Amino acid sequence: MADLAMGWAEWAKHDGLALAELVRTRQVSAQQVANQAAAGVARLNPKLEAVIELFDDVRTNPDTDGPDKSGRLYGVPIFLKDLGSGLKGRTQDSGSAFTKGTRIAATDPTVENYLRAGLVPLGRSTTPEFGMTFDTTTDYRGEVKVTRNPWNIAHTSGGSSGGSAAAVAAGIVPLSMSSDGGGSTRIPASFCGLVGLKASRGRVPQRLAINEYIARVSIEGVVSRTVRDTAATYDYLARVPNGGSFIKMGPPAGSYLDAIARDPGPLKIGLSTARWGRSTDPDPQVAARVREVARLLESLGHAVEELNDDAICDWPTMWRTYIAGWLSSRLIFTMMAEDKGIPASDLRHLLNPMTYRHYEAADGYDRFAILRMMNGNNTVTRQFGALMDRYDMLLTPTLAIRVPQANGPYSLLREEPLDPWLERLANACRYTMPANETGVPAISLPAGHDSGGLPIGVQLYGNFAREDLLLQVAAQVERTKPEWFGGTPLIHVTKDD
């Protein structure tokens, strides 16, 4: 304890903005903060398996990668998700033996934005192979690594940003990098009791090598313990370099951090806990918690109105379109293998079992199927646009299920046919995936716990480019129900080993 900047109880009380204020006022140094977060990894990572690498040079010198000392979050450590945007000179495995040891050649714009905020990349957090599920079970180095939920280590922390979420929930860092192509920010936020915003398509820059046309469903962000940390980070994340986006949205109307200081006016909110075109009902405890939040929003002056499924969109088209994009995109593995000089036949041994089954299924999509997929995207995106003309927001569960077992029914290491696995995945993710397909923003907020003591998240959809309004309502909920936010799980820096 003598080597730490502060006691763990004090550490855990500080969100990112509060920690940055300590650094700014020289009560602690950025190096002390980095060392304390690293000490948290040393204590808890053997139980959680959330972090796969610490950058030793950053522990020695937090300014190694050039975080902006004038950034509002200078000195706050984060972990870079081991998938997506990367930092020059660092390794990225993408959770796969196929791409193990990949060295990043140039820093991507989103990581540049983290650095502009003053955030200090301290290492890499776990992800399932290529982010293809929400169970963060990985096979990085010839042995299975299962990322655990700090609330109950028999359960998954979610995914695909599961390592980041576990580290934040356990109090190791106050916020961390995430990305979301089917719910991968919102799902681990829900499972770990955190805040997770998926911004509108085009709001955050894509990697240098791709754009929204190639990767229309995925967008990067953060998971955090407080709404204000998410807002403060997005004030930097929303910078898109000129020429870096097909969807030129322009900057936000104002600061997100400033926006959350004000309550929104009365809003019209649609409510749904229905099937959304899937074959099962949501878990009753999840649905009940959403209705509790609906009553809370009504008490805050908002009008909540329940929707019928068919008032939202053409669900058969929505699911046919999303799944076509989900599967057909795995054809890229052939091109990646060619670039590496690896025979495509070797992919059977290099990819996880369920990842390889996705790759086999991708071969069934021809150019006509891709055109139908793009037409379907147009249909459901316009339908969600019409819906958001009638409502300011949409309130739903984040997941249709409660937190499942780690390395359980959603693991990429399972040996079973693809169709039942994918049906199970889509049933669980019915409320997250449509936001990715249509590009509307959505945020997951903690809303208490289930009967087993595991977190339940609820989700708000917003209109295109209205992250500010989502954050305002999230902050309003946080002020009203502070006990839902920043809870202390069983595995936590403040707990004895």
GILIN-V523297 format. One record per residue. SS is DSSP state (~ for helix, > for strand, _ for the rest). PHI is phi in radians with two decimals (NA if undefined). PSI is psi in radians with two decimals (999 if undefined). Layout:
SS_PHI_PSI / SS_PHI_PSI
This chain:
__NA_-0.50 / __-1.13_-0.43 / __-1.50_-0.10 / __-1.61_2.68 / __-1.19_-0.52 / __-2.77_2.91 / __-1.18_2.75 / ~_-1.16_-0.57 / ~_-1.12_-0.72 / ~_-1.19_-0.75 / ~_-0.95_-0.83 / ~_-1.19_-0.35 / ~_-1.32_-0.30 / __-1.65_2.16 / __-1.43_-3.03 / ~_-1.09_-0.78 / ~_-1.11_-0.68 / ~_-1.19_-0.68 / ~_-1.14_-0.73 / ~_-1.10_-0.59 / ~_-1.16_-0.64 / ~_-1.10_-0.68 / ~_-1.21_-0.76 / ~_-1.07_-0.68 / __-1.57_0.15 / __1.08_0.47 / __-1.31_-0.51 / __-2.45_2.83 / __-1.75_2.79 / ~_-1.05_-0.59 / ~_-1.19_-0.70 / ~_-1.08_-0.70 / ~_-1.13_-0.78 / ~_-1.07_-0.73 / ~_-1.16_-0.61 / ~_-1.22_-0.72 / ~_-1.09_-0.69 / ~_-1.11_-0.65 / ~_-1.13_-0.62 / ~_-1.11_-0.68 / ~_-1.09_-0.80 / ~_-1.04_-0.65 / ~_-1.29_-0.77 / ~_-1.86_-0.38 / ~_-1.11_-0.56 / ~_-1.02_-0.48 / ~_-1.55_-0.56 / ~_-1.75_-0.52 / __0.86_0.93 / __-1.77_-0.40 / >_-2.09_2.26 / >_-1.81_-0.23 / >_-2.76_2.39 / >_-1.83_2.39 / __-1.48_1.79 / ~_-1.06_-0.61 / ~_-1.18_-0.49 / ~_-1.32_-0.61 / ~_-1.07_-0.66 / ~_-1.28_-0.69 / __-2.51_1.71 / __-1.06_-0.26 / __-1.58_0.15 / __-0.91_-0.80 / __-1.69_0.18 / __1.40_0.66 / __-1.09_2.45 / __-1.29_2.08 / __-1.19_-0.29 / __-1.57_-0.07 / __-1.16_2.58 / __-1.14_-0.36 / __-1.98_0.45 / __-1.02_2.31 / __1.64_-0.14 / __-1.47_2.13 / >_-1.39_2.49 / >_-2.35_2.89 / >_-1.88_2.40 / >_-1.42_2.17 / >_-1.02_2.39 / __-1.35_0.78 / __-2.92_2.45 / __1.61_-2.39 / __-1.08_2.43 / __-2.23_3.01 / __-2.00_2.23 / __-0.89_2.30 / __1.51_-0.20 / __-1.60_2.80 / >_-1.54_2.54 / >_-2.45_2.08 / __-1.64_-0.36 / __0.99_0.46 / __1.21_0.42 / __-2.45_2.45 / __-1.14_-0.46 / __-1.08_-0.67 / __-2.06_0.31 / __-1.01_2.36 / __1.44_0.18 / >_-1.10_2.29 / >_-1.77_2.24 / __-1.31_2.20 / __-1.49_-0.50 / __-2.60_2.50 / __-1.24_2.26 / __-1.39_2.73 / ~_-1.02_-0.62 / ~_-1.14_-0.71 / ~_-1.17_-0.65 / ~_-1.01_-0.65 / ~_-1.20_-0.67 / ~_-1.02_-0.77 / ~_-1.15_-0.64 / ~_-1.07_-0.59 / __-1.26_-0.22 / __1.63_0.05 / __-1.17_2.55 / >_-1.95_1.86 / >_-1.17_1.99 / >_-1.74_-0.26 / >_2.98_-2.83 / >_-2.08_2.44 / >_-1.84_2.72 / __-1.28_2.72 / __-2.62_2.60 / __-1.18_2.86 / ~_-0.94_2.05 / ~_0.93_0.41 / ~_1.16_0.52 / __-1.60_0.20 / __-2.80_3.10 / __-1.89_0.29 / __-1.87_1.92 / __-1.47_1.33 / >_-1.95_2.21 / >_-2.26_2.82 / __-2.31_1.23 / __-1.28_-0.76 / __-2.36_0.76 / __1.46_0.05 / __-2.39_2.59 / __-1.30_2.28 / >_-2.02_2.16 / >_-2.03_1.98 / __-1.35_2.27 / >_-1.86_2.70 / >_-1.47_2.18 / __-1.04_-0.38 / __-1.33_-0.48 / >_-2.92_1.92 / >_-1.26_-0.10 / >_-1.30_-0.22 / >_-1.95_2.76 / >_-1.32_2.63 / __-1.47_-0.02 / __1.65_-2.99 / __3.13_3.05 / __-1.48_-0.04 / __-1.58_0.77 / ~_-1.24_-0.61 / ~_-1.14_-0.79 / ~_-1.05_-0.79 / ~_-1.13_-0.72 / ~_-1.11_-0.72 / ~_-1.15_-0.66 / ~_-1.26_-0.80 / ~_-1.09_-0.59 / __-1.40_-0.05 / __1.47_0.18 / __-1.21_-0.80 / __-2.35_2.73 / __-1.41_-0.39 / >_-2.69_2.85 / >_-2.81_2.82 / >_-1.14_2.49 / >_-2.47_2.96 / >_-2.57_2.83 / >_-2.55_1.84 / __-1.97_-0.13 / __-2.78_0.20 / __2.24_0.20 / __-1.25_-0.17 / __-1.62_-0.80 / ~_-1.27_-0.63 / ~_-1.16_-0.92 / ~_-1.12_-0.53 / ~_-1.06_-0.78 / ~_-1.11_-0.80 / ~_-1.23_-0.42 / ~_-1.93_0.06 / __1.35_0.67 / __-2.11_3.10 / >_-1.73_2.28 / >_-2.47_1.97 / >_-1.82_2.20 / >_-1.72_2.02 / __-1.36_2.99 / __-1.09_2.61 / __-0.99_2.22 / __1.64_-0.17 / __-1.29_-0.61 / __-2.02_2.45 / __-1.16_2.62 / __-1.50_3.00 / __-1.07_2.78 / __-1.03_-0.55 / __-1.49_-0.14 / __-2.44_3.00 / __-2.46_-3.07 / __-1.17_-0.41 / __-1.18_-0.67 / __-1.40_-0.68 / __-2.22_1.17 / __-1.24_-0.38 / __-1.60_-0.33 / __-1.85_2.48 / >_-2.64_2.52 / >_-1.70_2.78 / >_-2.95_-2.45 / >_-2.54_2.75 / >_-1.90_2.51 / >_-2.61_2.97 / __-1.61_-0.33 / __-2.28_2.63 / ~_-1.12_-0.64 / ~_-1.19_-0.53 / ~_-1.16_-0.72 / ~_-1.10_-0.79 / ~_-1.07_-0.80 / ~_-1.10_-0.68 / ~_-1.20_-0.71 / ~_-1.19_-0.37 / ~_-1.06_-0.43 / ~_-1.73_-0.64 / ~_-1.13_-0.45 / __-1.33_0.08 / __-1.48_2.01 / __-1.91_2.17 / __-1.13_2.60 / __-1.01_2.27 / __1.43_0.01 / __-1.64_0.15 / __-2.64_2.35 / __-1.23_-0.50 / __-1.76_1.59 / __-1.40_1.60 / __-1.43_-0.51 / __1.45_2.86 / __-1.22_2.81 / __-1.04_2.78 / __-1.14_-0.45 / __-2.96_-3.04 / __-1.21_2.30 / ~_-1.15_-0.65 / ~_-1.13_-0.67 / ~_-1.17_-0.67 / ~_-1.09_-0.66 / __-1.32_-0.14 / __-1.28_-0.23 / __-1.98_2.41 / __-1.27_2.52 / __-1.28_2.85 / __-1.28_3.13 / __-1.04_2.34 / __-2.07_2.71 / >_-1.76_2.06 / >_-2.12_2.19 / >_-1.44_2.52 / >_-2.11_2.35 / __-2.60_2.27 / __-2.22_0.55 / __-1.56_-2.94 / __-1.39_-0.42 / __0.93_0.76 / __1.39_0.13 / __-1.77_3.10 / __-1.70_0.00 / __-2.31_2.83 / __-1.53_2.69 / __-1.20_2.78 / __-1.00_2.34 / ~_-1.04_-0.63 / ~_-1.17_-0.63 / ~_-1.15_-0.84 / ~_-1.07_-0.68 / ~_-1.13_-0.67 / ~_-1.19_-0.63 / ~_-1.09_-0.71 / ~_-1.21_-0.52 / ~_-1.13_-0.72 / ~_-1.16_-0.63 / ~_-1.04_-0.76 / ~_-1.13_-0.67 / ~_-1.08_-0.76 / ~_-1.13_-0.65 / ~_-1.11_-0.67 / ~_-1.16_-0.37 / __-1.56_0.07 / __1.77_0.08 / __-1.58_2.64 / >_-1.70_2.15 / >_-1.98_2.27 / >_-2.31_2.21 / >_-1.31_2.47 / __-1.86_2.67 / __-1.53_2.60 / ~_-0.91_-0.80 / ~_-1.26_-0.11 / ~_-1.47_-0.13 / __-1.63_-1.03 / __-2.89_3.11 / __-1.42_1.67 / ~_-1.13_-0.71 / ~_-1.00_-0.70 / ~_-1.18_-0.72 / ~_-1.01_-0.87 / ~_-1.28_-0.66 / ~_-1.06_-0.69 / ~_-1.25_-0.84 / ~_-1.11_-0.81 / ~_-1.17_-0.61 / ~_-1.07_-0.75 / ~_-1.17_-0.70 / ~_-1.06_-0.79 / ~_-1.41_-0.83 / ~_-1.10_-0.49 / ~_-1.13_-0.30 / ~_-1.29_-0.14 / ~_-1.04_-0.36 / ~_-1.07_-0.37 / ~_-1.08_-0.58 / ~_-1.10_-0.81 / ~_-1.13_-0.70 / ~_-1.11_-0.70 / ~_-1.12_-0.74 / ~_-1.05_-0.76 / ~_-1.09_-0.54 / ~_-1.57_-0.07 / __1.23_0.52 / __-1.87_2.28 / __-1.06_2.42 / ~_-1.02_-0.48 / ~_-1.11_-0.41 / ~_-1.29_-0.26 / ~_-1.08_-0.51 / ~_-1.00_-0.56 / ~_-1.68_-0.35 / ~_-1.58_-0.42 / __-1.76_2.66 / __-1.06_2.73 / ~_-0.95_-0.83 / ~_-1.31_-0.52 / ~_-1.09_-0.75 / ~_-1.13_-0.62 / ~_-1.16_-0.62 / ~_-1.05_-0.78 / ~_-1.09_-0.73 / ~_-1.10_-0.73 / ~_-1.17_-0.52 / ~_-1.07_-0.46 / __-1.17_-0.26 / __-1.46_0.02 / __-1.82_2.05 / __-1.72_-3.07 / ~_-1.13_-0.51 / ~_-1.24_-0.64 / ~_-1.12_-0.64 / ~_-1.19_-0.68 / ~_-1.13_-0.71 / ~_-1.10_-0.66 / ~_-1.07_-0.78 / ~_-1.17_-0.65 / ~_-1.14_-0.68 / ~_-1.12_-0.68 / ~_-1.05_-0.74 / ~_-1.06_-0.75 / ~_-1.07_-0.93 / ~_-1.30_-0.53 / ~_-1.12_-0.75 / ~_-1.16_-0.61 / ~_-1.18_-0.69 / ~_-1.18_-0.59 / ~_-1.07_-0.75 / ~_-1.13_-0.68 / ~_-1.07_-0.77 / ~_-1.34_-0.10 / ~_-1.31_-0.44 / ~_-1.65_-0.42 / __-2.30_2.57 / __-1.34_-0.56 / >_-2.63_2.91 / >_-2.28_2.22 / >_-1.81_2.20 / >_-2.50_3.00 / >_-1.11_2.79 / __-1.39_-0.93 / __-2.04_2.63 / __-1.41_-0.12 / __-2.13_2.89 / __-1.51_3.04 / __-1.11_2.11 / __-1.49_3.07 / >_-1.11_2.63 / __-1.30_2.48 / __0.88_0.79 / __-1.91_-2.34 / __-1.20_-0.22 / __-1.94_0.19 / __-1.29_2.50 / __-1.31_-0.11 / __-1.58_-0.01 / __-1.21_2.55 / __-1.85_1.65 / __-2.78_2.87 / __-1.06_2.70 / ~_-1.17_-0.75 / ~_-1.01_-0.87 / ~_-1.16_-0.58 / ~_-1.13_-0.80 / ~_-1.21_-0.62 / ~_-1.06_-0.76 / ~_-1.11_-0.74 / ~_-1.10_-0.84 / ~_-1.16_-0.65 / ~_-1.03_-0.76 / ~_-1.17_-0.67 / __-1.71_0.35 / ~_-1.02_-0.51 / ~_-1.60_-0.25 / ~_-1.69_-0.75 / ~_-1.04_-0.64 / ~_-1.07_-0.53 / ~_-1.15_-0.59 / ~_-1.25_-0.72 / ~_-1.15_-0.71 / ~_-1.59_-0.36 / __1.53_0.08 / __-1.32_2.70 / __-1.39_2.71 / >_-2.71_2.60 / >_-2.31_2.41 / >_-1.77_2.35 / >_-2.16_2.53 / >_-1.19_2.49 / >_-2.45_0.72 / >_1.63_-2.79 / >_-2.31_2.78 / __-1.48_-3.05 / __-1.17_-0.29 / __-1.69_0.09 / __1.49_0.16 / __-1.66_2.57 / >_-1.12_2.65 / >_-2.16_2.31 / >_-1.87_2.62 / >_-2.06_2.77 / >_-2.21_2.48 / >_-2.07_2.18 / >_-1.54_2.52 / >_-2.14_3.05 / __-1.32_2.82 / __-0.90_2.28 / __1.21_0.25 / __-1.88_0.81 / ~_-1.03_-0.56 / ~_-1.06_-0.73 / ~_-1.22_-0.71 / ~_-1.02_-0.78 / ~_-1.18_-0.62 / ~_-1.08_-0.81 / ~_-1.19_-0.67 / ~_-1.04_-0.76 / ~_-1.16_-0.61 / ~_-1.12_-0.75 / ~_-1.12_-0.75 / ~_-1.08_-0.70 / ~_-1.18_-0.56 / ~_-1.43_-0.62 / __-2.22_1.12 / ~_-1.07_-0.42 / ~_-1.18_-0.30 / ~_-1.36_-0.30 / __-1.91_2.51 / __1.15_0.60 / __-1.18_2.91 / __-1.91_1.86 / __-1.34_3.11 / __-1.14_-0.67 / __-1.74_1.90 / __-2.74_2.66 / __-1.06_-0.44 / __-1.45_-0.17 / __-1.60_2.58 / __-1.18_2.58 / __-1.13_999
